[in-house]
Amino acid sequence: MIYNDAWRPIQGAKHPALGRRFVEVWPEMWDFAGPLYDRIMAQGQPYSTLTDELHPLYRNNYLEEYYFAFRLARFQTTTAAWAV
């Protein structure tokens, strides 16, 4: 994962997660995020929401309801590609 200081409080007890895979940090979201990740990596098309979507997260060792509007996109160099 790549994130900035503004995202750090959202990580809660899962901080630090820099450099770890999303599925390791947020397994409760992988049913939603996994297919998006696969599509982005295969087709190269970004995904974004204009409205907040509900995503239950285990952030501080208990399930919390969070609403996010977000964007996922493929980042590519000459040697590798990532979805961020």
Buried (B, 14 or more C-beta within 10 A) or exposed (E): BEBEEEEEEEBBEBBEBEEEEBEEBBEBBBEEBEEEBEBBEEEEEEBEEEEEEEBEBBBEEEEEEEEEEEEBBBEEEEEEEEBE
